[in-house]
Amino acid sequence: MRYMEGSTVSKQTIISGFFWTFGERLLAQMVSLVVGIVLARMLSPKDFGVISIVMVFIAVCDIFVSSGFGTAIVRQKEAASKDFNSAFYLSLSMAIALYFAIFFVAPYVASFYKIDILKPVMRVFGVRILFSAFNNIQQAFVQRQMKFKKFFIATLFGTVASCFVGITLAYNGFGVWALVAQYMTNSIVDTIALFIVGGWRPKLEFSISSAKAIYSFGWKMLCSQLVYTLSNDIRSLIIGKVFGPSDLAFYDQGKKYPAVIVDNINAAIAKVMLPTFARNQDNMDHLKSMLRRSIRTGLFCVAPLMCGFAAAAHSFVLVILTDKWLSAVPFIQIMCFSYITRPLEELCHRSILAIGKSGVVMAIMIVINTISIVLTIIATFVMHSVLWIALFYLVHTIVSLICFMHASNRYIGYRFLEQIKDLYPVLSASILMGLVVYCMNYIPINSGILLTIQGVSGILIYLCLVKLFRIDEYRYIKDIIKQTINKQ
């Protein structure tokens, strides 16, 4: 049996995919954001610092379990039952081995950081890896079918359940275990719900030839993602050890909120566009056209949010997180500018993968993240500053942007001038709006009122500038929403 044969994907299917995927991401992250804010007010920065350290190890393990195999199946033009099952057993075997590694290394990590609770937390949290192995293949199956409504349903159950569990345990004084329970509940319920609605069931079949084909693409993707994750998460390991869990919590909170906004939009775009790009990999002109439209649309949403958030970061922290988190403000601002062009990077990344150039992506990731690791070491041991670690992350983002722009020019025919033309209008409008909103920080009024004024003013100013600069994406997004609502 083969799934999603052929190369034609209708416009309505893509629009519906965006609608449900963005809805799924928005639901998950909005609820998680609210829960995170509630927990941030109830728990100490040290509790969040402990979880940040553990998450580094879990994230690295997740790379081995989920990054390469599922993506390899999604980008194929056709995929049979044996492909899904072969990928599943590869992922599950890897997950079991990695969990035992986590279990045995936990005491040494706790000893290294001199934080005793790291040992039991790592051992419990590590169980999440086993669920990731199963969920990864379920997601690949649903993604190939372009049935993104099923993601929305599964996420709804997992997110709501984790919300109640996390807040209840935090309220009753469970500290760091409230965060563990929140993450674990989300993973377990999400996996079970997707198993019920997703339609894929594992079978006792395994193909050596299928495994080889998946591995030949997947290992490059795995290496790319592993280098990227290590580059990002090594900052958390270094900050946690050298500067302590509280400074790590400020850094991670500063990164968390911009990431919530951008990763939602990028995840929605990437999840829909990878299979769409893959089915148009033989028609380079059409692929390039879809890539440009996707980048302009993604940037239209991301850039104003990042500029506005950076401008209103101080008010946001005072009102939402309280003054005990004020040290996170400069990190929020730096990360906002680091994420502002992420749609272009992410979509160029996906389009290059779709035409089978995973080796190119691997080479780019190795180069930019090696530079990032070196800069992180310099910031830590020469500059002795967490702030410089964040600033060098911004440098890493600029290098990454240049590399993916070059690759898109070479392999997709998306020329530099075309890329600048697509970036310039939205970035100009967003930066101008951000400057006006930032100047409002000097108005001597209550922080809650100020934050409201900044939010409303930012939206109105941006929409006026969109009209002035004649940016077409506003009309395009309105048309998509109308079509989707009428169709649903």
JOSULTA-V449472 format. One line per field, one symbol per residue. phi: phi as a letter, one per 20 degrees, with the letter a starting at -180 (. if undefined). psi: psi as a letter, one per 30 degrees, with the letter a starting at -180 (. if undefined). burial: 1 if it has 16 or more other ideal C-beta (glycine too) atoms within 10 Angstrom, else 0. Layout:
phi=???
psi=???
burial=???
This chain:
phi=.ddlfncecfffffffffgfffffffgffffffffffffffedegfgfffffffffffffffgfecfeffffffeffcbegfffffffffffffffffffffgeegffffffelcffgfffffffffgfffffffgfgfffffffleffffgfffgffffffgffffffffenelffffffffffgfffgffffffefnecfcebbdfffffffffeffffffgffffffffefffffffeedoffffffffffeffffgfffgfffffffeefffgffdfedffffffffffffffffgefgffffffgfdgffgffeednffdffegffffffgffefdggfffffgfffffenefffffffffffefgfffffffffedelbffffffffffgffffgfffffffffedmefgffffffegffffffffffffffffgefecgfffffffffffgffffffffffelefffffffffffffffff
psi=klkhllgkjleeeeeeeeeeeeeeeeeeeeeeeeeeeeeefflleeeeeeeeeefeeeeeeeeeefeeeeeeeefkekkleeeeeeeeeeeeeeeeeeeeeeeffeeeeeeefhjefeeeeeeefffeeeeeeeeeeeeeeeeefhiffeeeeeeeeeeeeeeeeeeeeeeggfbffeeeeeeeeeeeeeeeeeeefefkkklikkkeeeeeeeeeeeeeeeeeeeeeeeeeffeeeeeeeeflfeeeeeeeeeeeeeeeeeeeeeeeeeeefeeeeefgffieeeeeeeeeeeeeeeeeeeeeeeeeeeegeeeeeeeeflffgfffefeeeeeefefegeeeeeeeeeeeeegghfeeeeeeeeeefeeeeeeeeeeefefhkeeeeeefeeeeeeeeeeeeeeeeeeffgjleeeeeefeeeeeeeeeeeeeeeefffgkilkeeeeeeeeeeeeeeeeeeeeeefhjffeeeeeeeeeeeeee.
burial=00110000100001111111111110111011101100110110101111111111111111111111111111110011111111111111011001100100110011001010011011101111111111111111111101111111011111101110111011000111111111111111111111101101000000000110111011111111111111111111111100101011111111111111111111111111111111111000001101110111111111111111111111111111100010111111111111111111111111111110110111111101101110110011000001011111100110111011101110110100001001101110111111011101000000100110111011001100110000101000000100010000
